[in-house]
């Protein structure tokens, strides 16, 4: 058996699964410290199922902790940037396009050094040992203990980043170093941004992942812990401590993967309505459609893989104002059971509207009489918001099925434009936790090749092999690994006709191998 947990802004959901069967599920309120909410959900789902903690083989967790830290500008360490690029690559300095408040909090200085490589592996300039030594001395004296190292075209030739990271580790004690080639794709500035955020989040990541492990220990669960990442697959908890930015979109991604499994539909629109927001995305072959452009988190542009998800301020806790003409975007969040009218509170919420029109039976107190005009106006506002979101996420006018999940799924109407039917599967309220429990592991490879059929065939074979090996190394069972995505993009800015190739492989988590490692 395995446990899936998803920590949202309002609820912390947990499920226990035995193979493909959901044997227990629960929703607990998310707490301000996050961890006591996880513990409450764990205790309840274990009590509900009678499962022994020793029977749990694996725990998969999705969390928004690191996204929230960037958005709210909290828990971030000052971070120094080392960019290996000179004599080129200096026109735009590190953090140049960051929001001023985030930059002022995290900016630990920038150091531009000679070195790096061209796309074909040819060195731009030799590494200057004296420059490196001066950068080490400056960062050591500043007291900054988080560092992001970025080299030109380092995803293709990472040697310089590895060498500089090693030099810093040998020279400065207790230093968190992130090498950009481990995170981002080609594209210097966005990859550097990802490395900077990652380095600044590492102290928080150690605290959060450590506390998660502690809550499992307190519950008597000794199983290995995996954390959901942006593309709907898993990474080991130790990897999440090193690369917390890979979890930024794990919440909506888990919901979409869970929706696909619950409904047995692999191409559809998914709306996950939580307590604070509704996340709208599109499933293609059972996975969230990836964003085709750079994405922003907290105002910072990033270029690693994230799903194309539209979030709107509509959830079960959304506050209703102006006689129903305005619903959200502000929400009572995890105070829903205290402030909503159906629970005896004094705030009119979207949940109250749903109960008032007969879409849901929630709460333990009689709902005060609401004017029909307020109910109708709020319903129309909710419908218009969801219809607009669906229209924005679709890429063609052809009708598609829609899967409604999340605790507030009752707010999704059955007659949205461009939708052929609305599916409301069993266990839809905890689809996010189910998505975490079912998640696979992945491997990805990216490289460049020159024009020509022979070059393409060789590059494709090499990328497939690398992606497959990386998936297996991450914990996938060899016989289940398959290639799920191949992306080729011509690079017009290259001197030669060059194509960027990216290949992704996924496979089922090898629980037998996990058990052997754990022993």
PyMOL commands that set and color helices and strands:
alter all, ss='L'
color gray80, all
select helices_A, chain A and resi 35-49+53-55+65-72+100-106+129-142+159-171+180-182+188-218+237-242+244-247+250-263+322-324+333-339+341-343+350-356+372-393+409-411+428-438+453-473+478-480+511-518
alter helices_A, ss='H'
color red, helices_A
select strands_A, chain A and resi 2-7+11-18+21-29+58-63+79-86+107-114+146-151+176-179+224-228+233-236+267-273+278-284+287-288+295-297+300-302+309-312+318-321+326-331+400-405+419-423+440-450+482-491+498-507
alter strands_A, ss='S'
color yellow, strands_A
deselect
rebuild
show_as cartoon
